[in-house]
């Protein structure tokens, strides 16, 4: 099994301690994956609006969450 599969199984545990720890670990894993894919999208020329549409969030929301972690770009590229 993969780490994500193990964590998903643990998140369904009847023991709240196990389940809640797994939820926290899954949240961290997903946040890291989201940042990785947002960075990939920006490197591939995606605008903040395109990323927001793919994630189902607002442009402002995705920009606020990820812009400080991205290298500076020319704003005319968006």
PDB file of N, CA, C and O in Angstrom:
ATOM      1  N   UNK A   1       0.835  -1.196   0.000  1.00  0.00           N
ATOM      2  CA  UNK A   1       0.000   0.000   0.000  1.00  0.00           C
ATOM      3  C   UNK A   1       0.874   1.252   0.000  1.00  0.00           C
ATOM      4  O   UNK A   1       2.016   1.234   0.459  1.00  0.00           O
ATOM      5  N   UNK A   2       0.315   2.328  -0.521  1.00  0.00           N
ATOM      6  CA  UNK A   2       1.027   3.596  -0.501  1.00  0.00           C
ATOM      7  C   UNK A   2       0.722   4.337   0.796  1.00  0.00           C
ATOM      8  O   UNK A   2      -0.191   3.974   1.538  1.00  0.00           O
ATOM      9  N   UNK A   3       1.490   5.363   1.046  1.00  0.00           N
ATOM     10  CA  UNK A   3       1.266   6.173   2.247  1.00  0.00           C
ATOM     11  C   UNK A   3      -0.147   6.754   2.245  1.00  0.00           C
ATOM     12  O   UNK A   3      -0.832   6.718   3.267  1.00  0.00           O
ATOM     13  N   UNK A   4      -0.586   7.286   1.110  1.00  0.00           N
ATOM     14  CA  UNK A   4      -1.913   7.884   1.039  1.00  0.00           C
ATOM     15  C   UNK A   4      -3.001   6.852   1.291  1.00  0.00           C
ATOM     16  O   UNK A   4      -3.985   7.144   1.971  1.00  0.00           O
ATOM     17  N   UNK A   5      -2.838   5.660   0.757  1.00  0.00           N
ATOM     18  CA  UNK A   5      -3.820   4.593   0.962  1.00  0.00           C
ATOM     19  C   UNK A   5      -3.866   4.178   2.421  1.00  0.00           C
ATOM     20  O   UNK A   5      -4.943   3.982   2.985  1.00  0.00           O
ATOM     21  N   UNK A   6      -2.694   4.044   3.031  1.00  0.00           N
ATOM     22  CA  UNK A   6      -2.635   3.696   4.451  1.00  0.00           C
ATOM     23  C   UNK A   6      -3.304   4.772   5.304  1.00  0.00           C
ATOM     24  O   UNK A   6      -4.044   4.465   6.237  1.00  0.00           O
ATOM     25  N   UNK A   7      -3.037   6.034   4.975  1.00  0.00           N
ATOM     26  CA  UNK A   7      -3.628   7.129   5.737  1.00  0.00           C
ATOM     27  C   UNK A   7      -5.139   7.183   5.552  1.00  0.00           C
ATOM     28  O   UNK A   7      -5.874   7.432   6.508  1.00  0.00           O
ATOM     29  N   UNK A   8      -5.603   6.954   4.334  1.00  0.00           N
ATOM     30  CA  UNK A   8      -7.046   6.958   4.082  1.00  0.00           C
ATOM     31  C   UNK A   8      -7.727   5.856   4.882  1.00  0.00           C
ATOM     32  O   UNK A   8      -8.805   6.062   5.440  1.00  0.00           O
ATOM     33  N   UNK A   9      -7.101   4.695   4.938  1.00  0.00           N
ATOM     34  CA  UNK A   9      -7.668   3.592   5.724  1.00  0.00           C
ATOM     35  C   UNK A   9      -7.683   3.959   7.209  1.00  0.00           C
ATOM     36  O   UNK A   9      -8.668   3.707   7.903  1.00  0.00           O
ATOM     37  N   UNK A  10      -6.602   4.547   7.690  1.00  0.00           N
ATOM     38  CA  UNK A  10      -6.516   4.926   9.098  1.00  0.00           C
ATOM     39  C   UNK A  10      -7.533   6.018   9.446  1.00  0.00           C
ATOM     40  O   UNK A  10      -8.035   6.066  10.569  1.00  0.00           O
ATOM     41  N   UNK A  11      -7.838   6.897   8.478  1.00  0.00           N
ATOM     42  CA  UNK A  11      -8.801   7.973   8.726  1.00  0.00           C
ATOM     43  C   UNK A  11     -10.187   7.423   9.015  1.00  0.00           C
ATOM     44  O   UNK A  11     -11.000   8.105   9.638  1.00  0.00           O
ATOM     45  N   UNK A  12     -10.470   6.216   8.580  1.00  0.00           N
ATOM     46  CA  UNK A  12     -11.757   5.586   8.844  1.00  0.00           C
ATOM     47  C   UNK A  12     -11.770   4.722  10.096  1.00  0.00           C
ATOM     48  O   UNK A  12     -12.731   3.995  10.348  1.00  0.00           O
ATOM     49  N   UNK A  13     -10.699   4.806  10.878  1.00  0.00           N
ATOM     50  CA  UNK A  13     -10.593   3.989  12.086  1.00  0.00           C
ATOM     51  C   UNK A  13     -11.692   4.317  13.091  1.00  0.00           C
ATOM     52  O   UNK A  13     -12.142   5.459  13.188  1.00  0.00           O
ATOM     53  N   UNK A  14     -12.110   3.315  13.824  1.00  0.00           N
ATOM     54  CA  UNK A  14     -13.079   3.520  14.908  1.00  0.00           C
ATOM     55  C   UNK A  14     -12.439   4.243  16.090  1.00  0.00           C
ATOM     56  O   UNK A  14     -13.140   4.805  16.931  1.00  0.00           O
ATOM     57  N   UNK A  15     -11.114   4.228  16.152  1.00  0.00           N
ATOM     58  CA  UNK A  15     -10.391   4.915  17.227  1.00  0.00           C
ATOM     59  C   UNK A  15     -10.177   6.366  16.790  1.00  0.00           C
ATOM     60  O   UNK A  15      -9.420   6.615  15.852  1.00  0.00           O
ATOM     61  N   UNK A  16     -10.827   7.324  17.448  1.00  0.00           N
ATOM     62  CA  UNK A  16     -10.701   8.721  17.043  1.00  0.00           C
ATOM     63  C   UNK A  16      -9.258   9.228  17.047  1.00  0.00           C
ATOM     64  O   UNK A  16      -8.891  10.059  16.217  1.00  0.00           O
ATOM     65  N   UNK A  17      -8.454   8.739  17.961  1.00  0.00           N
ATOM     66  CA  UNK A  17      -7.059   9.178  18.027  1.00  0.00           C
ATOM     67  C   UNK A  17      -6.338   8.804  16.719  1.00  0.00           C
ATOM     68  O   UNK A  17      -5.623   9.621  16.140  1.00  0.00           O
ATOM     69  N   UNK A  18      -6.533   7.583  16.276  1.00  0.00           N
ATOM     70  CA  UNK A  18      -5.916   7.117  15.027  1.00  0.00           C
ATOM     71  C   UNK A  18      -6.506   7.873  13.844  1.00  0.00           C
ATOM     72  O   UNK A  18      -5.773   8.350  12.978  1.00  0.00           O
ATOM     73  N   UNK A  19      -7.823   7.982  13.810  1.00  0.00           N
ATOM     74  CA  UNK A  19      -8.500   8.644  12.701  1.00  0.00           C
ATOM     75  C   UNK A  19      -8.123  10.105  12.556  1.00  0.00           C
ATOM     76  O   UNK A  19      -7.862  10.576  11.449  1.00  0.00           O
ATOM     77  N   UNK A  20      -8.094  10.819  13.660  1.00  0.00           N
ATOM     78  CA  UNK A  20      -7.769  12.245  13.596  1.00  0.00           C
ATOM     79  C   UNK A  20      -6.313  12.487  13.216  1.00  0.00           C
ATOM     80  O   UNK A  20      -6.021  13.426  12.475  1.00  0.00           O
ATOM     81  N   UNK A  21      -5.405  11.666  13.704  1.00  0.00           N
ATOM     82  CA  UNK A  21      -4.001  11.793  13.300  1.00  0.00           C
ATOM     83  C   UNK A  21      -3.861  11.557  11.806  1.00  0.00           C
ATOM     84  O   UNK A  21      -3.091  12.245  11.135  1.00  0.00           O
ATOM     85  N   UNK A  22      -4.599  10.591  11.284  1.00  0.00           N
ATOM     86  CA  UNK A  22      -4.554  10.305   9.854  1.00  0.00           C
ATOM     87  C   UNK A  22      -5.114  11.473   9.051  1.00  0.00           C
ATOM     88  O   UNK A  22      -4.581  11.806   7.993  1.00  0.00           O
ATOM     89  N   UNK A  23      -6.173  12.093   9.537  1.00  0.00           N
ATOM     90  CA  UNK A  23      -6.751  13.251   8.852  1.00  0.00           C
ATOM     91  C   UNK A  23      -5.729  14.381   8.766  1.00  0.00           C
ATOM     92  O   UNK A  23      -5.579  15.007   7.717  1.00  0.00           O
ATOM     93  N   UNK A  24      -5.034  14.637   9.855  1.00  0.00           N
ATOM     94  CA  UNK A  24      -4.004  15.682   9.859  1.00  0.00           C
ATOM     95  C   UNK A  24      -2.903  15.348   8.850  1.00  0.00           C
ATOM     96  O   UNK A  24      -2.472  16.218   8.094  1.00  0.00           O
ATOM     97  N   UNK A  25      -2.453  14.110   8.835  1.00  0.00           N
ATOM     98  CA  UNK A  25      -1.397  13.702   7.911  1.00  0.00           C
ATOM     99  C   UNK A  25      -1.869  13.805   6.461  1.00  0.00           C
ATOM    100  O   UNK A  25      -1.106  14.228   5.593  1.00  0.00           O
ATOM    101  N   UNK A  26      -3.120  13.423   6.193  1.00  0.00           N
ATOM    102  CA  UNK A  26      -3.661  13.545   4.834  1.00  0.00           C
ATOM    103  C   UNK A  26      -3.752  15.009   4.416  1.00  0.00           C
ATOM    104  O   UNK A  26      -3.441  15.350   3.275  1.00  0.00           O
ATOM    105  N   UNK A  27      -4.171  15.862   5.324  1.00  0.00           N
ATOM    106  CA  UNK A  27      -4.271  17.297   5.020  1.00  0.00           C
ATOM    107  C   UNK A  27      -2.896  17.848   4.633  1.00  0.00           C
ATOM    108  O   UNK A  27      -2.774  18.591   3.659  1.00  0.00           O
ATOM    109  N   UNK A  28      -1.877  17.486   5.387  1.00  0.00           N
ATOM    110  CA  UNK A  28      -0.515  17.951   5.069  1.00  0.00           C
ATOM    111  C   UNK A  28      -0.047  17.422   3.718  1.00  0.00           C
ATOM    112  O   UNK A  28       0.559  18.149   2.932  1.00  0.00           O
ATOM    113  N   UNK A  29      -0.333  16.152   3.459  1.00  0.00           N
ATOM    114  CA  UNK A  29       0.042  15.556   2.183  1.00  0.00           C
ATOM    115  C   UNK A  29      -0.650  16.278   1.027  1.00  0.00           C
ATOM    116  O   UNK A  29      -0.012  16.599   0.025  1.00  0.00           O
ATOM    117  N   UNK A  30      -1.941  16.532   1.163  1.00  0.00           N
ATOM    118  CA  UNK A  30      -2.688  17.211   0.110  1.00  0.00           C
ATOM    119  C   UNK A  30      -2.218  18.645  -0.098  1.00  0.00           C
ATOM    120  O   UNK A  30      -2.153  19.117  -1.233  1.00  0.00           O
ATOM    121  N   UNK A  31      -1.893  19.336   0.979  1.00  0.00           N
ATOM    122  CA  UNK A  31      -1.382  20.706   0.845  1.00  0.00           C
ATOM    123  C   UNK A  31      -0.073  20.720   0.063  1.00  0.00           C
ATOM    124  O   UNK A  31       0.140  21.577  -0.795  1.00  0.00           O
ATOM    125  N   UNK A  32       0.802  19.762   0.367  1.00  0.00           N
ATOM    126  CA  UNK A  32       2.061  19.669  -0.362  1.00  0.00           C
ATOM    127  C   UNK A  32       1.847  19.357  -1.829  1.00  0.00           C
ATOM    128  O   UNK A  32       2.506  19.935  -2.692  1.00  0.00           O
ATOM    129  N   UNK A  33       0.930  18.446  -2.117  1.00  0.00           N
ATOM    130  CA  UNK A  33       0.638  18.102  -3.506  1.00  0.00           C
ATOM    131  C   UNK A  33       0.014  19.276  -4.250  1.00  0.00           C
ATOM    132  O   UNK A  33       0.327  19.510  -5.417  1.00  0.00           O
ATOM    133  N   UNK A  34      -0.862  20.010  -3.582  1.00  0.00           N
ATOM    134  CA  UNK A  34      -1.470  21.180  -4.216  1.00  0.00           C
ATOM    135  C   UNK A  34      -0.407  22.210  -4.564  1.00  0.00           C
ATOM    136  O   UNK A  34      -0.395  22.745  -5.673  1.00  0.00           O
ATOM    137  N   UNK A  35       0.475  22.485  -3.631  1.00  0.00           N
ATOM    138  CA  UNK A  35       1.536  23.461  -3.900  1.00  0.00           C
ATOM    139  C   UNK A  35       2.404  22.991  -5.067  1.00  0.00           C
ATOM    140  O   UNK A  35       2.745  23.785  -5.944  1.00  0.00           O
ATOM    141  N   UNK A  36       2.757  21.724  -5.083  1.00  0.00           N
ATOM    142  CA  UNK A  36       3.572  21.173  -6.173  1.00  0.00           C
ATOM    143  C   UNK A  36       2.886  21.389  -7.525  1.00  0.00           C
ATOM    144  O   UNK A  36       3.526  21.808  -8.490  1.00  0.00           O
ATOM    145  N   UNK A  37       1.592  21.102  -7.591  1.00  0.00           N
ATOM    146  CA  UNK A  37       0.887  21.223  -8.864  1.00  0.00           C
ATOM    147  C   UNK A  37       0.620  22.671  -9.258  1.00  0.00           C
ATOM    148  O   UNK A  37       0.597  22.992 -10.446  1.00  0.00           O
ATOM    149  N   UNK A  38       0.418  23.543  -8.280  1.00  0.00           N
ATOM    150  CA  UNK A  38       0.288  24.973  -8.590  1.00  0.00           C
ATOM    151  C   UNK A  38       1.612  25.482  -9.157  1.00  0.00           C
ATOM    152  O   UNK A  38       1.623  26.222 -10.141  1.00  0.00           O
ATOM    153  N   UNK A  39       2.720  25.090  -8.542  1.00  0.00           N
ATOM    154  CA  UNK A  39       4.036  25.489  -9.057  1.00  0.00           C
ATOM    155  C   UNK A  39       4.246  24.947 -10.466  1.00  0.00           C
ATOM    156  O   UNK A  39       4.768  25.653 -11.328  1.00  0.00           O
ATOM    157  N   UNK A  40       3.846  23.701 -10.708  1.00  0.00           N
ATOM    158  CA  UNK A  40       3.960  23.121 -12.053  1.00  0.00           C
ATOM    159  C   UNK A  40       3.141  23.931 -13.056  1.00  0.00           C
ATOM    160  O   UNK A  40       3.605  24.236 -14.155  1.00  0.00           O
ATOM    161  N   UNK A  41       1.926  24.269 -12.660  1.00  0.00           N
ATOM    162  CA  UNK A  41       1.059  25.035 -13.551  1.00  0.00           C
ATOM    163  C   UNK A  41       1.664  26.396 -13.875  1.00  0.00           C
ATOM    164  O   UNK A  41       1.658  26.822 -15.030  1.00  0.00           O
ATOM    165  N   UNK A  42       2.185  27.075 -12.863  1.00  0.00           N
ATOM    166  CA  UNK A  42       2.790  28.398 -13.094  1.00  0.00           C
ATOM    167  C   UNK A  42       4.012  28.279 -14.008  1.00  0.00           C
ATOM    168  O   UNK A  42       4.206  29.109 -14.896  1.00  0.00           O
ATOM    169  N   UNK A  43       4.831  27.251 -13.794  1.00  0.00           N
ATOM    170  CA  UNK A  43       5.997  27.050 -14.671  1.00  0.00           C
ATOM    171  C   UNK A  43       5.573  26.781 -16.112  1.00  0.00           C
ATOM    172  O   UNK A  43       6.307  27.088 -17.051  1.00  0.00           O
ATOM    173  N   UNK A  44       4.393  26.209 -16.275  1.00  0.00           N
ATOM    174  CA  UNK A  44       3.879  25.915 -17.608  1.00  0.00           C
ATOM    175  C   UNK A  44       3.043  27.056 -18.186  1.00  0.00           C
ATOM    176  O   UNK A  44       2.367  26.888 -19.200  1.00  0.00           O
ATOM    177  N   UNK A  45       3.096  28.211 -17.533  1.00  0.00           N
ATOM    178  CA  UNK A  45       2.454  29.402 -18.075  1.00  0.00           C
ATOM    179  C   UNK A  45       0.991  29.595 -17.724  1.00  0.00           C
ATOM    180  O   UNK A  45       0.340  30.479 -18.280  1.00  0.00           O
ATOM    181  N   UNK A  46       0.457  28.792 -16.815  1.00  0.00           N
ATOM    182  CA  UNK A  46      -0.942  28.953 -16.427  1.00  0.00           C
ATOM    183  C   UNK A  46      -1.123  30.259 -15.655  1.00  0.00           C
ATOM    184  O   UNK A  46      -0.261  30.656 -14.871  1.00  0.00           O
ATOM    185  N   UNK A  47      -2.247  30.910 -15.888  1.00  0.00           N
ATOM    186  CA  UNK A  47      -2.592  32.102 -15.111  1.00  0.00           C
ATOM    187  C   UNK A  47      -3.178  31.669 -13.772  1.00  0.00           C
ATOM    188  O   UNK A  47      -3.534  30.506 -13.578  1.00  0.00           O
ATOM    189  N   UNK A  48      -3.271  32.628 -12.854  1.00  0.00           N
ATOM    190  CA  UNK A  48      -3.898  32.325 -11.561  1.00  0.00           C
ATOM    191  C   UNK A  48      -5.361  31.948 -11.766  1.00  0.00           C
ATOM    192  O   UNK A  48      -5.893  31.119 -11.027  1.00  0.00           O
ATOM    193  N   UNK A  49      -6.017  32.545 -12.757  1.00  0.00           N
ATOM    194  CA  UNK A  49      -7.421  32.214 -13.014  1.00  0.00           C
ATOM    195  C   UNK A  49      -7.571  30.778 -13.505  1.00  0.00           C
ATOM    196  O   UNK A  49      -8.495  30.082 -13.085  1.00  0.00           O
ATOM    197  N   UNK A  50      -6.684  30.322 -14.383  1.00  0.00           N
ATOM    198  CA  UNK A  50      -6.749  28.942 -14.857  1.00  0.00           C
ATOM    199  C   UNK A  50      -6.555  27.951 -13.709  1.00  0.00           C
ATOM    200  O   UNK A  50      -7.240  26.931 -13.631  1.00  0.00           O
ATOM    201  N   UNK A  51      -5.620  28.264 -12.827  1.00  0.00           N
ATOM    202  CA  UNK A  51      -5.369  27.397 -11.673  1.00  0.00           C
ATOM    203  C   UNK A  51      -6.588  27.385 -10.759  1.00  0.00           C
ATOM    204  O   UNK A  51      -7.020  26.327 -10.300  1.00  0.00           O
ATOM    205  N   UNK A  52      -7.137  28.565 -10.499  1.00  0.00           N
ATOM    206  CA  UNK A  52      -8.321  28.668  -9.644  1.00  0.00           C
ATOM    207  C   UNK A  52      -9.480  27.857 -10.223  1.00  0.00           C
ATOM    208  O   UNK A  52     -10.176  27.157  -9.488  1.00  0.00           O
ATOM    209  N   UNK A  53      -9.687  27.950 -11.525  1.00  0.00           N
ATOM    210  CA  UNK A  53     -10.766  27.193 -12.163  1.00  0.00           C
ATOM    211  C   UNK A  53     -10.555  25.692 -11.987  1.00  0.00           C
ATOM    212  O   UNK A  53     -11.501  24.959 -11.698  1.00  0.00           O
ATOM    213  N   UNK A  54      -9.312  25.232 -12.161  1.00  0.00           N
ATOM    214  CA  UNK A  54      -9.013  23.804 -12.022  1.00  0.00           C
ATOM    215  C   UNK A  54      -9.233  23.324 -10.589  1.00  0.00           C
ATOM    216  O   UNK A  54      -9.647  22.185 -10.372  1.00  0.00           O
ATOM    217  N   UNK A  55      -8.959  24.185  -9.612  1.00  0.00           N
ATOM    218  CA  UNK A  55      -9.112  23.822  -8.201  1.00  0.00           C
ATOM    219  C   UNK A  55     -10.520  24.087  -7.671  1.00  0.00           C
ATOM    220  O   UNK A  55     -10.864  23.638  -6.577  1.00  0.00           O
ATOM    221  N   UNK A  56     -11.327  24.802  -8.427  1.00  0.00           N
ATOM    222  CA  UNK A  56     -12.679  25.115  -7.975  1.00  0.00           C
ATOM    223  C   UNK A  56     -12.713  26.164  -6.879  1.00  0.00           C
ATOM    224  O   UNK A  56     -13.564  26.125  -5.991  1.00  0.00           O
ATOM    225  N   UNK A  57     -11.774  27.108  -6.951  1.00  0.00           N
ATOM    226  CA  UNK A  57     -11.703  28.191  -5.971  1.00  0.00           C
ATOM    227  C   UNK A  57     -11.611  29.517  -6.723  1.00  0.00           C
ATOM    228  O   UNK A  57     -11.587  29.540  -7.953  1.00  0.00           O
ATOM    229  N   UNK A  58     -11.561  30.612  -5.980  1.00  0.00           N
ATOM    230  CA  UNK A  58     -11.434  31.918  -6.627  1.00  0.00           C
ATOM    231  C   UNK A  58      -9.972  32.204  -6.967  1.00  0.00           C
ATOM    232  O   UNK A  58      -9.048  31.650  -6.371  1.00  0.00           O
ATOM    233  N   UNK A  59      -9.801  33.088  -7.946  1.00  0.00           N
ATOM    234  CA  UNK A  59      -8.457  33.520  -8.326  1.00  0.00           C
ATOM    235  C   UNK A  59      -7.750  34.151  -7.121  1.00  0.00           C
ATOM    236  O   UNK A  59      -6.576  33.884  -6.862  1.00  0.00           O
ATOM    237  N   UNK A  60      -8.484  34.988  -6.395  1.00  0.00           N
ATOM    238  CA  UNK A  60      -7.911  35.652  -5.231  1.00  0.00           C
ATOM    239  C   UNK A  60      -7.486  34.643  -4.174  1.00  0.00           C
ATOM    240  O   UNK A  60      -6.431  34.783  -3.556  1.00  0.00           O
ATOM    241  N   UNK A  61      -8.314  33.630  -3.972  1.00  0.00           N
ATOM    242  CA  UNK A  61      -7.998  32.623  -2.964  1.00  0.00           C
ATOM    243  C   UNK A  61      -6.741  31.845  -3.276  1.00  0.00           C
ATOM    244  O   UNK A  61      -5.891  31.652  -2.406  1.00  0.00           O
ATOM    245  N   UNK A  62      -6.619  31.396  -4.522  1.00  0.00           N
ATOM    246  CA  UNK A  62      -5.436  30.614  -4.889  1.00  0.00           C
ATOM    247  C   UNK A  62      -4.190  31.497  -4.896  1.00  0.00           C
ATOM    248  O   UNK A  62      -3.106  31.050  -4.520  1.00  0.00           O
ATOM    249  N   UNK A  63      -4.343  32.735  -5.318  1.00  0.00           N
ATOM    250  CA  UNK A  63      -3.196  33.652  -5.328  1.00  0.00           C
ATOM    251  C   UNK A  63      -2.716  33.925  -3.909  1.00  0.00           C
ATOM    252  O   UNK A  63      -1.518  33.881  -3.632  1.00  0.00           O
ATOM    253  N   UNK A  64      -3.657  34.207  -3.012  1.00  0.00           N
ATOM    254  CA  UNK A  64      -3.306  34.486  -1.613  1.00  0.00           C
ATOM    255  C   UNK A  64      -2.596  33.288  -0.973  1.00  0.00           C
ATOM    256  O   UNK A  64      -1.648  33.457  -0.207  1.00  0.00           O
ATOM    257  N   UNK A  65      -3.063  32.087  -1.295  1.00  0.00           N
ATOM    258  CA  UNK A  65      -2.520  30.880  -0.679  1.00  0.00           C
ATOM    259  C   UNK A  65      -1.144  30.515  -1.216  1.00  0.00           C
ATOM    260  O   UNK A  65      -0.308  30.004  -0.470  1.00  0.00           O
ATOM    261  N   UNK A  66      -0.893  30.768  -2.504  1.00  0.00           N
ATOM    262  CA  UNK A  66       0.321  30.241  -3.127  1.00  0.00           C
ATOM    263  C   UNK A  66       1.314  31.274  -3.648  1.00  0.00           C
ATOM    264  O   UNK A  66       2.483  30.939  -3.843  1.00  0.00           O
ATOM    265  N   UNK A  67       0.899  32.510  -3.880  1.00  0.00           N
ATOM    266  CA  UNK A  67       1.780  33.482  -4.545  1.00  0.00           C
ATOM    267  C   UNK A  67       3.071  33.727  -3.778  1.00  0.00           C
ATOM    268  O   UNK A  67       4.127  33.892  -4.390  1.00  0.00           O
ATOM    269  N   UNK A  68       3.010  33.753  -2.468  1.00  0.00           N
ATOM    270  CA  UNK A  68       4.213  34.045  -1.687  1.00  0.00           C
ATOM    271  C   UNK A  68       5.243  32.916  -1.780  1.00  0.00           C
ATOM    272  O   UNK A  68       6.403  33.108  -1.416  1.00  0.00           O
ATOM    273  N   UNK A  69       4.836  31.759  -2.258  1.00  0.00           N
ATOM    274  CA  UNK A  69       5.745  30.621  -2.391  1.00  0.00           C
ATOM    275  C   UNK A  69       6.302  30.488  -3.806  1.00  0.00           C
ATOM    276  O   UNK A  69       7.142  29.627  -4.066  1.00  0.00           O
ATOM    277  N   UNK A  70       5.839  31.335  -4.714  1.00  0.00           N
ATOM    278  CA  UNK A  70       6.243  31.251  -6.109  1.00  0.00           C
ATOM    279  C   UNK A  70       7.321  32.289  -6.420  1.00  0.00           C
ATOM    280  O   UNK A  70       7.360  33.352  -5.799  1.00  0.00           O
ATOM    281  N   UNK A  71       8.194  31.982  -7.378  1.00  0.00           N
ATOM    282  CA  UNK A  71       9.141  32.999  -7.824  1.00  0.00           C
ATOM    283  C   UNK A  71       8.385  34.163  -8.482  1.00  0.00           C
ATOM    284  O   UNK A  71       7.313  33.968  -9.055  1.00  0.00           O
ATOM    285  N   UNK A  72       8.940  35.344  -8.395  1.00  0.00           N
ATOM    286  CA  UNK A  72       8.298  36.522  -8.967  1.00  0.00           C
ATOM    287  C   UNK A  72       8.194  36.378 -10.484  1.00  0.00           C
ATOM    288  O   UNK A  72       9.102  35.873 -11.143  1.00  0.00           O
ATOM    289  N   UNK A  73       7.057  36.838 -11.020  1.00  0.00           N
ATOM    290  CA  UNK A  73       6.820  36.837 -12.470  1.00  0.00           C
ATOM    291  C   UNK A  73       6.327  38.197 -12.890  1.00  0.00           C
ATOM    292  O   UNK A  73       5.850  38.983 -12.072  1.00  0.00           O
ATOM    293  N   UNK A  74       6.444  38.460 -14.146  1.00  0.00           N
ATOM    294  CA  UNK A  74       5.929  39.696 -14.721  1.00  0.00           C
ATOM    295  C   UNK A  74       4.394  39.658 -14.652  1.00  0.00           C
ATOM    296  O   UNK A  74       3.793  38.742 -15.213  1.00  0.00           O
ATOM    297  N   UNK A  75       3.737  40.626 -13.982  1.00  0.00           N
ATOM    298  CA  UNK A  75       2.287  40.596 -13.843  1.00  0.00           C
ATOM    299  C   UNK A  75       1.573  40.666 -15.191  1.00  0.00           C
ATOM    300  O   UNK A  75       0.404  40.294 -15.285  1.00  0.00           O
ATOM    301  N   UNK A  76       2.243  41.127 -16.216  1.00  0.00           N
ATOM    302  CA  UNK A  76       1.623  41.180 -17.548  1.00  0.00           C
ATOM    303  C   UNK A  76       1.423  39.791 -18.121  1.00  0.00           C
ATOM    304  O   UNK A  76       0.717  39.628 -19.116  1.00  0.00           O
ATOM    305  N   UNK A  77       2.045  38.771 -17.498  1.00  0.00           N
ATOM    306  CA  UNK A  77       1.895  37.395 -17.969  1.00  0.00           C
ATOM    307  C   UNK A  77       0.564  36.795 -17.545  1.00  0.00           C
ATOM    308  O   UNK A  77       0.163  35.759 -18.075  1.00  0.00           O
ATOM    309  N   UNK A  78      -0.127  37.421 -16.603  1.00  0.00           N
ATOM    310  CA  UNK A  78      -1.431  36.915 -16.159  1.00  0.00           C
ATOM    311  C   UNK A  78      -2.465  37.619 -16.932  1.00  0.00           C
ATOM    312  O   UNK A  78      -3.656  37.369 -16.742  1.00  0.00           O
TER     313      UNK A  78
END
